[in-house]
C-alpha cells in the first residue's frame, strides 16, 4: 500500500474527520472508500472463481466463502 499526502481546506478536513468519526472508521479508510468510489474501482471476489478450484463443496459452503471474501457494508 502506498502513502499519499493530500492538502485539504480546513472545512474539508473537518467534514472528513466528522464523517469518519460518525461511521466509526479511520480517516484513511474513509479516504480510500471515497477515492475508490470516485474512480469506479471495483473489488474482486476471490470466491467468484471458486468453481474452478476443483472443490466439490462450493455450493454447500458459498455463504461461508462469501463471508470471508466480502467485508460488511458500513
PQR file of N, CA, C, O and H, with PARSE charges and radii, in Angstrom:
ATOM      1  N   UNK A   1       0.845  -1.157   0.000 -0.4000 1.5000
ATOM      2  CA  UNK A   1       0.000   0.000   0.000 -0.0000 2.0000
ATOM      3  C   UNK A   1       0.899   1.231   0.000  0.5500 1.7000
ATOM      4  O   UNK A   1       1.906   1.273   0.707 -0.5500 1.4000
ATOM      5  N   UNK A   2       0.535   2.221  -0.787 -0.4000 1.5000
ATOM      6  CA  UNK A   2       1.302   3.469  -0.898 -0.0000 2.0000
ATOM      7  C   UNK A   2       0.730   4.531   0.029  0.5500 1.7000
ATOM      8  O   UNK A   2      -0.470   4.552   0.303 -0.5500 1.4000
ATOM      9  H   UNK A   2      -0.283   2.187  -1.361  0.4000 1.0000
ATOM     10  N   UNK A   3       1.593   5.402   0.503 -0.4000 1.5000
ATOM     11  CA  UNK A   3       1.171   6.548   1.318 -0.0000 2.0000
ATOM     12  C   UNK A   3       1.148   7.778   0.417  0.5500 1.7000
ATOM     13  O   UNK A   3       2.077   8.013  -0.355 -0.5500 1.4000
ATOM     14  H   UNK A   3       2.568   5.384   0.281  0.4000 1.0000
ATOM     15  N   UNK A   4       0.078   8.559   0.525 -0.4000 1.5000
ATOM     16  CA  UNK A   4      -0.080   9.770  -0.264 -0.0000 2.0000
ATOM     17  C   UNK A   4      -0.481  10.914   0.660  0.5500 1.7000
ATOM     18  O   UNK A   4      -1.288  10.735   1.572 -0.5500 1.4000
ATOM     19  H   UNK A   4      -0.677   8.368   1.153  0.4000 1.0000
ATOM     20  N   UNK A   5       0.082  12.071   0.419 -0.4000 1.5000
ATOM     21  CA  UNK A   5      -0.264  13.259   1.187 -0.0000 2.0000
ATOM     22  C   UNK A   5      -1.216  14.112   0.359  0.5500 1.7000
ATOM     23  O   UNK A   5      -0.985  14.352  -0.826 -0.5500 1.4000
ATOM     24  H   UNK A   5       0.738  12.216  -0.322  0.4000 1.0000
ATOM     25  N   UNK A   6      -2.285  14.565   0.998 -0.4000 1.5000
ATOM     26  CA  UNK A   6      -3.278  15.396   0.320 -0.0000 2.0000
ATOM     27  C   UNK A   6      -3.483  16.658   1.152  0.5500 1.7000
ATOM     28  O   UNK A   6      -3.648  16.579   2.369 -0.5500 1.4000
ATOM     29  H   UNK A   6      -2.473  14.370   1.960  0.4000 1.0000
ATOM     30  N   UNK A   7      -3.473  17.802   0.510 -0.4000 1.5000
ATOM     31  CA  UNK A   7      -3.746  19.068   1.191 -0.0000 2.0000
ATOM     32  C   UNK A   7      -5.236  19.369   1.089  0.5500 1.7000
ATOM     33  O   UNK A   7      -5.799  19.403  -0.005 -0.5500 1.4000
ATOM     34  H   UNK A   7      -3.340  17.866  -0.479  0.4000 1.0000
ATOM     35  N   UNK A   8      -5.871  19.587   2.244 -0.4000 1.5000
ATOM     36  CA  UNK A   8      -7.306  19.860   2.300 -0.0000 2.0000
ATOM     37  C   UNK A   8      -7.551  21.197   2.970  0.5500 1.7000
ATOM     38  O   UNK A   8      -6.765  21.642   3.807 -0.5500 1.4000
ATOM     39  H   UNK A   8      -5.414  19.558   3.133  0.4000 1.0000
ATOM     40  N   UNK A   9      -8.645  21.830   2.594 -0.4000 1.5000
ATOM     41  CA  UNK A   9      -9.038  23.048   3.303 -0.0000 2.0000
ATOM     42  C   UNK A   9      -9.450  22.647   4.712  0.5500 1.7000
ATOM     43  O   UNK A   9      -9.758  21.484   4.972 -0.5500 1.4000
ATOM     44  H   UNK A   9      -9.283  21.468   1.914  0.4000 1.0000
ATOM     45  N   UNK A  10      -9.453  23.608   5.610 -0.4000 1.5000
ATOM     46  CA  UNK A  10      -9.865  23.331   6.991 -0.0000 2.0000
ATOM     47  C   UNK A  10     -11.282  22.778   7.037  0.5500 1.7000
ATOM     48  O   UNK A  10     -11.574  21.861   7.806 -0.5500 1.4000
ATOM     49  H   UNK A  10      -9.203  24.553   5.399  0.4000 1.0000
ATOM     50  N   UNK A  11     -12.161  23.339   6.210 -0.4000 1.5000
ATOM     51  CA  UNK A  11     -13.549  22.876   6.184 -0.0000 2.0000
ATOM     52  C   UNK A  11     -13.655  21.423   5.717  0.5500 1.7000
ATOM     53  O   UNK A  11     -14.367  20.624   6.326 -0.5500 1.4000
ATOM     54  H   UNK A  11     -11.924  24.083   5.586  0.4000 1.0000
ATOM     55  N   UNK A  12     -12.950  21.084   4.645 -0.4000 1.5000
ATOM     56  CA  UNK A  12     -12.991  19.713   4.130 -0.0000 2.0000
ATOM     57  C   UNK A  12     -12.392  18.745   5.136  0.5500 1.7000
ATOM     58  O   UNK A  12     -12.923  17.652   5.333 -0.5500 1.4000
ATOM     59  H   UNK A  12     -12.372  21.733   4.150  0.4000 1.0000
ATOM     60  N   UNK A  13     -11.297  19.129   5.773 -0.4000 1.5000
ATOM     61  CA  UNK A  13     -10.674  18.292   6.788 -0.0000 2.0000
ATOM     62  C   UNK A  13     -11.647  18.034   7.940  0.5500 1.7000
ATOM     63  O   UNK A  13     -11.770  16.904   8.413 -0.5500 1.4000
ATOM     64  H   UNK A  13     -10.865  20.017   5.613  0.4000 1.0000
ATOM     65  N   UNK A  14     -12.332  19.081   8.383 -0.4000 1.5000
ATOM     66  CA  UNK A  14     -13.293  18.929   9.486 -0.0000 2.0000
ATOM     67  C   UNK A  14     -14.441  18.006   9.090  0.5500 1.7000
ATOM     68  O   UNK A  14     -14.882  17.177   9.886 -0.5500 1.4000
ATOM     69  H   UNK A  14     -12.232  19.998   7.998  0.4000 1.0000
ATOM     70  N   UNK A  15     -14.919  18.153   7.864 -0.4000 1.5000
ATOM     71  CA  UNK A  15     -16.016  17.286   7.391 -0.0000 2.0000
ATOM     72  C   UNK A  15     -15.557  15.835   7.285  0.5500 1.7000
ATOM     73  O   UNK A  15     -16.296  14.916   7.639 -0.5500 1.4000
ATOM     74  H   UNK A  15     -14.560  18.827   7.218  0.4000 1.0000
ATOM     75  N   UNK A  16     -14.330  15.632   6.795 -0.4000 1.5000
ATOM     76  CA  UNK A  16     -13.770  14.291   6.676 -0.0000 2.0000
ATOM     77  C   UNK A  16     -13.649  13.636   8.041  0.5500 1.7000
ATOM     78  O   UNK A  16     -14.057  12.489   8.222 -0.5500 1.4000
ATOM     79  H   UNK A  16     -13.729  16.379   6.508  0.4000 1.0000
ATOM     80  N   UNK A  17     -13.094  14.356   8.996 -0.4000 1.5000
ATOM     81  CA  UNK A  17     -12.937  13.823  10.346 -0.0000 2.0000
ATOM     82  C   UNK A  17     -14.284  13.525  10.999  0.5500 1.7000
ATOM     83  O   UNK A  17     -14.447  12.500  11.661 -0.5500 1.4000
ATOM     84  H   UNK A  17     -12.763  15.288   8.849  0.4000 1.0000
ATOM     85  N   UNK A  18     -15.242  14.421  10.811 -0.4000 1.5000
ATOM     86  CA  UNK A  18     -16.574  14.224  11.381 -0.0000 2.0000
ATOM     87  C   UNK A  18     -17.227  12.953  10.799  0.5500 1.7000
ATOM     88  O   UNK A  18     -17.781  12.142  11.542 -0.5500 1.4000
ATOM     89  H   UNK A  18     -15.110  15.253  10.273  0.4000 1.0000
ATOM     90  N   UNK A  19     -17.155  12.789   9.484 -0.4000 1.5000
ATOM     91  CA  UNK A  19     -17.778  11.620   8.839 -0.0000 2.0000
ATOM     92  C   UNK A  19     -17.091  10.325   9.268  0.5500 1.7000
ATOM     93  O   UNK A  19     -17.762   9.325   9.524 -0.5500 1.4000
ATOM     94  H   UNK A  19     -16.705  13.447   8.880  0.4000 1.0000
ATOM     95  N   UNK A  20     -15.773  10.335   9.348 -0.4000 1.5000
ATOM     96  CA  UNK A  20     -15.048   9.143   9.788 -0.0000 2.0000
ATOM     97  C   UNK A  20     -15.454   8.770  11.212  0.5500 1.7000
ATOM     98  O   UNK A  20     -15.686   7.599  11.511 -0.5500 1.4000
ATOM     99  H   UNK A  20     -15.228  11.148   9.140  0.4000 1.0000
ATOM    100  N   UNK A  21     -15.538   9.759  12.078 -0.4000 1.5000
ATOM    101  CA  UNK A  21     -15.942   9.500  13.462 -0.0000 2.0000
ATOM    102  C   UNK A  21     -17.385   9.007  13.521  0.5500 1.7000
ATOM    103  O   UNK A  21     -17.701   8.081  14.269 -0.5500 1.4000
ATOM    104  H   UNK A  21     -15.349  10.711  11.836  0.4000 1.0000
ATOM    105  N   UNK A  22     -18.257   9.629  12.731 -0.4000 1.5000
ATOM    106  CA  UNK A  22     -19.664   9.230  12.713 -0.0000 2.0000
ATOM    107  C   UNK A  22     -19.826   7.766  12.296  0.5500 1.7000
ATOM    108  O   UNK A  22     -20.665   7.046  12.837 -0.5500 1.4000
ATOM    109  H   UNK A  22     -18.001  10.381  12.124  0.4000 1.0000
ATOM    110  N   UNK A  23     -19.009   7.337  11.324 -0.4000 1.5000
ATOM    111  CA  UNK A  23     -19.096   5.972  10.814 -0.0000 2.0000
ATOM    112  C   UNK A  23     -18.246   4.986  11.605  0.5500 1.7000
ATOM    113  O   UNK A  23     -18.352   3.777  11.403 -0.5500 1.4000
ATOM    114  H   UNK A  23     -18.327   7.922  10.885  0.4000 1.0000
ATOM    115  N   UNK A  24     -17.408   5.490  12.500 -0.4000 1.5000
ATOM    116  CA  UNK A  24     -16.565   4.616  13.309 -0.0000 2.0000
ATOM    117  C   UNK A  24     -15.435   3.974  12.534  0.5500 1.7000
ATOM    118  O   UNK A  24     -15.046   2.840  12.816 -0.5500 1.4000
ATOM    119  H   UNK A  24     -17.323   6.472  12.664  0.4000 1.0000
ATOM    120  N   UNK A  25     -14.903   4.698  11.551 -0.4000 1.5000
ATOM    121  CA  UNK A  25     -13.787   4.194  10.756 -0.0000 2.0000
ATOM    122  C   UNK A  25     -12.673   5.234  10.768  0.5500 1.7000
ATOM    123  O   UNK A  25     -12.877   6.369  11.198 -0.5500 1.4000
ATOM    124  H   UNK A  25     -15.218   5.619  11.321  0.4000 1.0000
ATOM    125  N   UNK A  26     -11.502   4.842  10.298 -0.4000 1.5000
ATOM    126  CA  UNK A  26     -10.381   5.770  10.265 -0.0000 2.0000
ATOM    127  C   UNK A  26     -10.527   6.729   9.083  0.5500 1.7000
ATOM    128  O   UNK A  26     -11.252   6.466   8.123 -0.5500 1.4000
ATOM    129  H   UNK A  26     -11.336   3.919   9.949  0.4000 1.0000
ATOM    130  N   UNK A  27      -9.815   7.846   9.190 -0.4000 1.5000
ATOM    131  CA  UNK A  27      -9.792   8.801   8.093 -0.0000 2.0000
ATOM    132  C   UNK A  27      -9.220   8.135   6.839  0.5500 1.7000
ATOM    133  O   UNK A  27      -9.690   8.391   5.731 -0.5500 1.4000
ATOM    134  H   UNK A  27      -9.226   8.060   9.970  0.4000 1.0000
ATOM    135  N   UNK A  28      -8.221   7.294   7.011 -0.4000 1.5000
ATOM    136  CA  UNK A  28      -7.625   6.584   5.868 -0.0000 2.0000
ATOM    137  C   UNK A  28      -8.645   5.685   5.179  0.5500 1.7000
ATOM    138  O   UNK A  28      -8.725   5.656   3.951 -0.5500 1.4000
ATOM    139  H   UNK A  28      -7.839   7.087   7.911  0.4000 1.0000
ATOM    140  N   UNK A  29      -9.425   4.952   5.972 -0.4000 1.5000
ATOM    141  CA  UNK A  29     -10.446   4.073   5.384 -0.0000 2.0000
ATOM    142  C   UNK A  29     -11.471   4.881   4.592  0.5500 1.7000
ATOM    143  O   UNK A  29     -11.823   4.521   3.468 -0.5500 1.4000
ATOM    144  H   UNK A  29      -9.360   4.976   6.970  0.4000 1.0000
ATOM    145  N   UNK A  30     -11.940   5.961   5.179 -0.4000 1.5000
ATOM    146  CA  UNK A  30     -12.935   6.797   4.510 -0.0000 2.0000
ATOM    147  C   UNK A  30     -12.365   7.410   3.240  0.5500 1.7000
ATOM    148  O   UNK A  30     -13.046   7.469   2.216 -0.5500 1.4000
ATOM    149  H   UNK A  30     -11.654   6.253   6.092  0.4000 1.0000
ATOM    150  N   UNK A  31     -11.123   7.866   3.300 -0.4000 1.5000
ATOM    151  CA  UNK A  31     -10.480   8.451   2.125 -0.0000 2.0000
ATOM    152  C   UNK A  31     -10.328   7.420   1.018  0.5500 1.7000
ATOM    153  O   UNK A  31     -10.607   7.716  -0.144 -0.5500 1.4000
ATOM    154  H   UNK A  31     -10.570   7.818   4.132  0.4000 1.0000
ATOM    155  N   UNK A  32      -9.885   6.203   1.364 -0.4000 1.5000
ATOM    156  CA  UNK A  32      -9.760   5.134   0.358 -0.0000 2.0000
ATOM    157  C   UNK A  32     -11.112   4.829  -0.277  0.5500 1.7000
ATOM    158  O   UNK A  32     -11.209   4.698  -1.497 -0.5500 1.4000
ATOM    159  H   UNK A  32      -9.658   5.962   2.308  0.4000 1.0000
ATOM    160  N   UNK A  33     -12.162   4.713   0.550 -0.4000 1.5000
ATOM    161  CA  UNK A  33     -13.501   4.429   0.024 -0.0000 2.0000
ATOM    162  C   UNK A  33     -13.946   5.512  -0.953  0.5500 1.7000
ATOM    163  O   UNK A  33     -14.481   5.215  -2.021 -0.5500 1.4000
ATOM    164  H   UNK A  33     -12.083   4.819   1.541  0.4000 1.0000
ATOM    165  N   UNK A  34     -13.718   6.775  -0.576 -0.4000 1.5000
ATOM    166  CA  UNK A  34     -14.146   7.886  -1.423 -0.0000 2.0000
ATOM    167  C   UNK A  34     -13.395   7.888  -2.752  0.5500 1.7000
ATOM    168  O   UNK A  34     -13.994   8.105  -3.805 -0.5500 1.4000
ATOM    169  H   UNK A  34     -13.283   7.016   0.292  0.4000 1.0000
ATOM    170  N   UNK A  35     -12.099   7.650  -2.705 -0.4000 1.5000
ATOM    171  CA  UNK A  35     -11.304   7.633  -3.935 -0.0000 2.0000
ATOM    172  C   UNK A  35     -11.724   6.471  -4.815  0.5500 1.7000
ATOM    173  O   UNK A  35     -11.882   6.635  -6.025 -0.5500 1.4000
ATOM    174  H   UNK A  35     -11.613   7.474  -1.849  0.4000 1.0000
ATOM    175  N   UNK A  36     -11.908   5.294  -4.220 -0.4000 1.5000
ATOM    176  CA  UNK A  36     -12.327   4.132  -4.997 -0.0000 2.0000
ATOM    177  C   UNK A  36     -13.697   4.359  -5.624  0.5500 1.7000
ATOM    178  O   UNK A  36     -13.915   3.989  -6.778 -0.5500 1.4000
ATOM    179  H   UNK A  36     -11.780   5.161  -3.237  0.4000 1.0000
ATOM    180  N   UNK A  37     -14.617   4.961  -4.886 -0.4000 1.5000
ATOM    181  CA  UNK A  37     -15.951   5.239  -5.428 -0.0000 2.0000
ATOM    182  C   UNK A  37     -15.851   6.248  -6.577  0.5500 1.7000
ATOM    183  O   UNK A  37     -16.529   6.105  -7.595 -0.5500 1.4000
ATOM    184  H   UNK A  37     -14.440   5.262  -3.949  0.4000 1.0000
ATOM    185  N   UNK A  38     -15.016   7.253  -6.410 -0.4000 1.5000
ATOM    186  CA  UNK A  38     -14.859   8.275  -7.441 -0.0000 2.0000
ATOM    187  C   UNK A  38     -14.244   7.697  -8.717  0.5500 1.7000
ATOM    188  O   UNK A  38     -14.645   8.052  -9.825 -0.5500 1.4000
ATOM    189  H   UNK A  38     -14.465   7.369  -5.584  0.4000 1.0000
ATOM    190  N   UNK A  39     -13.275   6.811  -8.548 -0.4000 1.5000
ATOM    191  CA  UNK A  39     -12.585   6.232  -9.703 -0.0000 2.0000
ATOM    192  C   UNK A  39     -13.322   5.026 -10.286  0.5500 1.7000
ATOM    193  O   UNK A  39     -12.949   4.518 -11.344 -0.5500 1.4000
ATOM    194  H   UNK A  39     -12.949   6.523  -7.648  0.4000 1.0000
ATOM    195  N   UNK A  40     -14.357   4.573  -9.602 -0.4000 1.5000
ATOM    196  CA  UNK A  40     -15.094   3.412 -10.093 -0.0000 2.0000
ATOM    197  C   UNK A  40     -14.337   2.117  -9.886  0.5500 1.7000
ATOM    198  O   UNK A  40     -14.540   1.154 -10.626 -0.5500 1.4000
ATOM    199  H   UNK A  40     -14.661   4.985  -8.742  0.4000 1.0000
ATOM    200  N   UNK A  41     -13.465   2.080  -8.884 -0.4000 1.5000
ATOM    201  CA  UNK A  41     -12.696   0.874  -8.594 -0.0000 2.0000
ATOM    202  C   UNK A  41     -13.633  -0.172  -8.021  0.5500 1.7000
ATOM    203  O   UNK A  41     -14.388   0.102  -7.088 -0.5500 1.4000
ATOM    204  H   UNK A  41     -13.300   2.861  -8.282  0.4000 1.0000
ATOM    205  N   UNK A  42     -13.582  -1.368  -8.579 -0.4000 1.5000
ATOM    206  CA  UNK A  42     -14.425  -2.447  -8.096 -0.0000 2.0000
ATOM    207  C   UNK A  42     -13.564  -3.480  -7.403  0.5500 1.7000
ATOM    208  O   UNK A  42     -12.457  -3.796  -7.838 -0.5500 1.4000
ATOM    209  H   UNK A  42     -12.968  -1.591  -9.336  0.4000 1.0000
ATOM    210  N   UNK A  43     -14.112  -4.005  -6.299 -0.4000 1.5000
ATOM    211  CA  UNK A  43     -13.415  -5.085  -5.608 -0.0000 2.0000
ATOM    212  C   UNK A  43     -13.637  -6.383  -6.371  0.5500 1.7000
ATOM    213  O   UNK A  43     -14.678  -6.587  -6.994 -0.5500 1.4000
ATOM    214  H   UNK A  43     -15.012  -3.749  -5.946  0.4000 1.0000
ATOM    215  N   UNK A  44     -12.651  -7.242  -6.310 -0.4000 1.5000
ATOM    216  CA  UNK A  44     -12.817  -8.556  -6.920 -0.0000 2.0000
ATOM    217  C   UNK A  44     -13.135  -9.554  -5.827  0.5500 1.7000
ATOM    218  O   UNK A  44     -12.669  -9.427  -4.695 -0.5500 1.4000
ATOM    219  H   UNK A  44     -11.805  -7.076  -5.804  0.4000 1.0000
ATOM    220  N   UNK A  45     -13.913 -10.519  -6.168 -0.4000 1.5000
ATOM    221  CA  UNK A  45     -14.272 -11.561  -5.216 -0.0000 2.0000
ATOM    222  C   UNK A  45     -13.488 -12.827  -5.539  0.5500 1.7000
ATOM    223  O   UNK A  45     -13.659 -13.421  -6.604 -0.5500 1.4000
ATOM    224  H   UNK A  45     -14.292 -10.622  -7.088  0.4000 1.0000
ATOM    225  N   UNK A  46     -12.645 -13.225  -4.628 -0.4000 1.5000
ATOM    226  CA  UNK A  46     -11.891 -14.457  -4.832 -0.0000 2.0000
ATOM    227  C   UNK A  46     -12.809 -15.663  -4.959  0.5500 1.7000
ATOM    228  O   UNK A  46     -12.455 -16.653  -5.598 -0.5500 1.4000
ATOM    229  H   UNK A  46     -12.507 -12.743  -3.763  0.4000 1.0000
ATOM    230  N   UNK A  47     -13.984 -15.582  -4.353 -0.4000 1.5000
ATOM    231  CA  UNK A  47     -14.929 -16.698  -4.412 -0.0000 2.0000
ATOM    232  C   UNK A  47     -15.534 -16.851  -5.797  0.5500 1.7000
ATOM    233  O   UNK A  47     -16.090 -17.903  -6.111 -0.5500 1.4000
ATOM    234  H   UNK A  47     -14.272 -14.777  -3.833  0.4000 1.0000
ATOM    235  N   UNK A  48     -15.438 -15.820  -6.634 -0.4000 1.5000
ATOM    236  CA  UNK A  48     -16.037 -15.887  -7.956 -0.0000 2.0000
ATOM    237  C   UNK A  48     -15.414 -17.007  -8.792  0.5500 1.7000
ATOM    238  O   UNK A  48     -16.072 -17.564  -9.670 -0.5500 1.4000
ATOM    239  H   UNK A  48     -14.987 -14.965  -6.379  0.4000 1.0000
ATOM    240  N   UNK A  49     -14.175 -17.332  -8.527 -0.4000 1.5000
ATOM    241  CA  UNK A  49     -13.502 -18.380  -9.283 -0.0000 2.0000
ATOM    242  C   UNK A  49     -13.442 -19.693  -8.500  0.5500 1.7000
ATOM    243  O   UNK A  49     -12.718 -20.611  -8.884 -0.5500 1.4000
ATOM    244  H   UNK A  49     -13.641 -16.879  -7.813  0.4000 1.0000
ATOM    245  N   UNK A  50     -14.187 -19.783  -7.426 -0.4000 1.5000
ATOM    246  CA  UNK A  50     -14.113 -20.964  -6.571 -0.0000 2.0000
ATOM    247  C   UNK A  50     -14.492 -22.239  -7.306  0.5500 1.7000
ATOM    248  O   UNK A  50     -13.968 -23.309  -6.996 -0.5500 1.4000
ATOM    249  H   UNK A  50     -14.775 -19.037  -7.114  0.4000 1.0000
ATOM    250  N   UNK A  51     -15.379 -22.142  -8.261 -0.4000 1.5000
ATOM    251  CA  UNK A  51     -15.813 -23.325  -9.005 -0.0000 2.0000
ATOM    252  C   UNK A  51     -14.722 -23.946  -9.847  0.5500 1.7000
ATOM    253  O   UNK A  51     -14.829 -25.106 -10.243 -0.5500 1.4000
ATOM    254  H   UNK A  51     -15.804 -21.273  -8.513  0.4000 1.0000
ATOM    255  N   UNK A  52     -13.679 -23.196 -10.125 -0.4000 1.5000
ATOM    256  CA  UNK A  52     -12.594 -23.694 -10.962 -0.0000 2.0000
ATOM    257  C   UNK A  52     -11.472 -24.325 -10.150  0.5500 1.7000
ATOM    258  O   UNK A  52     -10.494 -24.809 -10.720 -0.5500 1.4000
ATOM    259  H   UNK A  52     -13.592 -22.253  -9.803  0.4000 1.0000
ATOM    260  N   UNK A  53     -11.599 -24.324  -8.837 -0.4000 1.5000
ATOM    261  CA  UNK A  53     -10.522 -24.814  -7.991 -0.0000 2.0000
ATOM    262  C   UNK A  53     -10.550 -26.301  -7.720  0.5500 1.7000
ATOM    263  O   UNK A  53      -9.692 -26.814  -7.002 -0.5500 1.4000
ATOM    264  H   UNK A  53     -12.393 -23.931  -8.374  0.4000 1.0000
ATOM    265  N   UNK A  54     -11.514 -26.998  -8.275 -0.4000 1.5000
ATOM    266  CA  UNK A  54     -11.583 -28.424  -8.077 -0.0000 2.0000
ATOM    267  C   UNK A  54     -12.331 -28.835  -6.816  0.5500 1.7000
ATOM    268  O   UNK A  54     -12.498 -30.027  -6.560 -0.5500 1.4000
ATOM    269  H   UNK A  54     -12.212 -26.581  -8.858  0.4000 1.0000
ATOM    270  N   UNK A  55     -12.780 -27.872  -6.031 -0.4000 1.5000
ATOM    271  CA  UNK A  55     -13.537 -28.203  -4.822 -0.0000 2.0000
ATOM    272  C   UNK A  55     -14.958 -28.553  -5.212  0.5500 1.7000
ATOM    273  O   UNK A  55     -15.560 -27.895  -6.060 -0.5500 1.4000
ATOM    274  H   UNK A  55     -12.644 -26.904  -6.239  0.4000 1.0000
ATOM    275  N   UNK A  56     -15.486 -29.580  -4.597 -0.4000 1.5000
ATOM    276  CA  UNK A  56     -16.839 -30.026  -4.926 -0.0000 2.0000
ATOM    277  C   UNK A  56     -17.881 -29.546  -3.931  0.5500 1.7000
ATOM    278  O   UNK A  56     -19.074 -29.780  -4.121 -0.5500 1.4000
ATOM    279  H   UNK A  56     -14.997 -30.115  -3.908  0.4000 1.0000
ATOM    280  N   UNK A  57     -17.443 -28.876  -2.871 -0.4000 1.5000
ATOM    281  CA  UNK A  57     -18.388 -28.453  -1.840 -0.0000 2.0000
ATOM    282  C   UNK A  57     -18.699 -26.963  -1.882  0.5500 1.7000
ATOM    283  O   UNK A  57     -19.234 -26.420  -0.916 -0.5500 1.4000
ATOM    284  H   UNK A  57     -16.474 -28.686  -2.716  0.4000 1.0000
ATOM    285  N   UNK A  58     -18.374 -26.296  -2.981 -0.4000 1.5000
ATOM    286  CA  UNK A  58     -18.559 -24.852  -3.063 -0.0000 2.0000
ATOM    287  C   UNK A  58     -20.024 -24.473  -2.873  0.5500 1.7000
ATOM    288  O   UNK A  58     -20.322 -23.538  -2.129 -0.5500 1.4000
ATOM    289  H   UNK A  58     -17.939 -26.737  -3.766  0.4000 1.0000
ATOM    290  N   UNK A  59     -20.925 -25.165  -3.519 -0.4000 1.5000
ATOM    291  CA  UNK A  59     -22.339 -24.803  -3.401 -0.0000 2.0000
ATOM    292  C   UNK A  59     -22.839 -24.970  -1.972  0.5500 1.7000
ATOM    293  O   UNK A  59     -23.751 -24.260  -1.550 -0.5500 1.4000
ATOM    294  H   UNK A  59     -20.682 -25.924  -4.123  0.4000 1.0000
ATOM    295  N   UNK A  60     -22.259 -25.892  -1.232 -0.4000 1.5000
ATOM    296  CA  UNK A  60     -22.662 -26.098   0.157 -0.0000 2.0000
ATOM    297  C   UNK A  60     -22.028 -25.061   1.085  0.5500 1.7000
ATOM    298  O   UNK A  60     -22.566 -24.777   2.155 -0.5500 1.4000
ATOM    299  H   UNK A  60     -21.518 -26.469  -1.576  0.4000 1.0000
ATOM    300  N   UNK A  61     -20.889 -24.497   0.682 -0.4000 1.5000
ATOM    301  CA  UNK A  61     -20.140 -23.571   1.530 -0.0000 2.0000
ATOM    302  C   UNK A  61     -20.172 -22.132   1.034  0.5500 1.7000
ATOM    303  O   UNK A  61     -19.409 -21.303   1.531 -0.5500 1.4000
ATOM    304  H   UNK A  61     -20.452 -24.728  -0.187  0.4000 1.0000
ATOM    305  N   UNK A  62     -21.042 -21.802   0.056 -0.4000 1.5000
ATOM    306  CA  UNK A  62     -20.995 -20.494  -0.579 -0.0000 2.0000
ATOM    307  C   UNK A  62     -21.158 -19.354   0.426  0.5500 1.7000
ATOM    308  O   UNK A  62     -20.469 -18.342   0.300 -0.5500 1.4000
ATOM    309  H   UNK A  62     -21.661 -22.475  -0.348  0.4000 1.0000
ATOM    310  N   UNK A  63     -22.041 -19.479   1.414 -0.4000 1.5000
ATOM    311  CA  UNK A  63     -22.221 -18.419   2.405 -0.0000 2.0000
ATOM    312  C   UNK A  63     -20.936 -18.196   3.203  0.5500 1.7000
ATOM    313  O   UNK A  63     -20.547 -17.056   3.452 -0.5500 1.4000
ATOM    314  H   UNK A  63     -22.601 -20.301   1.516  0.4000 1.0000
ATOM    315  N   UNK A  64     -20.291 -19.268   3.595 -0.4000 1.5000
ATOM    316  CA  UNK A  64     -19.030 -19.161   4.336 -0.0000 2.0000
ATOM    317  C   UNK A  64     -17.947 -18.527   3.478  0.5500 1.7000
ATOM    318  O   UNK A  64     -17.199 -17.676   3.959 -0.5500 1.4000
ATOM    319  H   UNK A  64     -20.608 -20.194   3.392  0.4000 1.0000
ATOM    320  N   UNK A  65     -17.852 -18.927   2.221 -0.4000 1.5000
ATOM    321  CA  UNK A  65     -16.834 -18.400   1.309 -0.0000 2.0000
ATOM    322  C   UNK A  65     -17.047 -16.908   1.096  0.5500 1.7000
ATOM    323  O   UNK A  65     -16.098 -16.128   1.174 -0.5500 1.4000
ATOM    324  H   UNK A  65     -18.460 -19.618   1.831  0.4000 1.0000
ATOM    325  N   UNK A  66     -18.288 -16.506   0.827 -0.4000 1.5000
ATOM    326  CA  UNK A  66     -18.569 -15.094   0.595 -0.0000 2.0000
ATOM    327  C   UNK A  66     -18.348 -14.265   1.853  0.5500 1.7000
ATOM    328  O   UNK A  66     -17.859 -13.138   1.771 -0.5500 1.4000
ATOM    329  H   UNK A  66     -19.059 -17.140   0.764  0.4000 1.0000
ATOM    330  N   UNK A  67     -18.698 -14.799   3.002 -0.4000 1.5000
ATOM    331  CA  UNK A  67     -18.489 -14.071   4.263 -0.0000 2.0000
ATOM    332  C   UNK A  67     -17.007 -13.793   4.479  0.5500 1.7000
ATOM    333  O   UNK A  67     -16.652 -12.761   5.049 -0.5500 1.4000
ATOM    334  H   UNK A  67     -19.095 -15.714   3.069  0.4000 1.0000
ATOM    335  N   UNK A  68     -16.147 -14.684   4.041 -0.4000 1.5000
ATOM    336  CA  UNK A  68     -14.701 -14.493   4.185 -0.0000 2.0000
ATOM    337  C   UNK A  68     -14.148 -13.532   3.146  0.5500 1.7000
ATOM    338  O   UNK A  68     -13.084 -12.952   3.356 -0.5500 1.4000
ATOM    339  H   UNK A  68     -16.434 -15.523   3.579  0.4000 1.0000
ATOM    340  N   UNK A  69     -14.847 -13.350   2.025 -0.4000 1.5000
ATOM    341  CA  UNK A  69     -14.360 -12.520   0.939 -0.0000 2.0000
ATOM    342  C   UNK A  69     -14.897 -11.095   0.949  0.5500 1.7000
ATOM    343  O   UNK A  69     -14.229 -10.183   0.463 -0.5500 1.4000
ATOM    344  H   UNK A  69     -15.712 -13.821   1.854  0.4000 1.0000
ATOM    345  N   UNK A  70     -16.083 -10.891   1.490 -0.4000 1.5000
ATOM    346  CA  UNK A  70     -16.761  -9.604   1.417 -0.0000 2.0000
ATOM    347  C   UNK A  70     -16.866  -8.990   2.797  0.5500 1.7000
ATOM    348  O   UNK A  70     -17.444  -9.586   3.706 -0.5500 1.4000
ATOM    349  H   UNK A  70     -16.626 -11.632   1.884  0.4000 1.0000
ATOM    350  N   UNK A  71     -16.309  -7.800   2.957 -0.4000 1.5000
ATOM    351  CA  UNK A  71     -16.427  -7.091   4.230 -0.0000 2.0000
ATOM    352  C   UNK A  71     -17.835  -6.520   4.336  0.5500 1.7000
ATOM    353  O   UNK A  71     -18.408  -6.102   3.330 -0.5500 1.4000
ATOM    354  H   UNK A  71     -15.839  -7.316   2.218  0.4000 1.0000
ATOM    355  N   UNK A  72     -18.392  -6.496   5.528 -0.4000 1.5000
ATOM    356  CA  UNK A  72     -19.741  -5.940   5.696 -0.0000 2.0000
ATOM    357  C   UNK A  72     -19.765  -4.447   5.348  0.5500 1.7000
ATOM    358  O   UNK A  72     -18.786  -3.736   5.574 -0.5500 1.4000
ATOM    359  H   UNK A  72     -17.927  -6.836   6.346  0.4000 1.0000
ATOM    360  N   UNK A  73     -20.868  -3.989   4.809 -0.4000 1.5000
ATOM    361  CA  UNK A  73     -21.018  -2.574   4.484 -0.0000 2.0000
ATOM    362  C   UNK A  73     -21.216  -1.773   5.759  0.5500 1.7000
ATOM    363  O   UNK A  73     -21.867  -2.226   6.700 -0.5500 1.4000
ATOM    364  H   UNK A  73     -21.663  -4.567   4.625  0.4000 1.0000
ATOM    365  N   UNK A  74     -20.644  -0.573   5.776 -0.4000 1.5000
ATOM    366  CA  UNK A  74     -20.804   0.263   6.983 -0.0000 2.0000
ATOM    367  C   UNK A  74     -22.220   0.750   7.150  0.5500 1.7000
ATOM    368  O   UNK A  74     -22.520   1.460   8.110 -0.5500 1.4000
ATOM    369  H   UNK A  74     -20.115  -0.204   5.011  0.4000 1.0000
TER
END
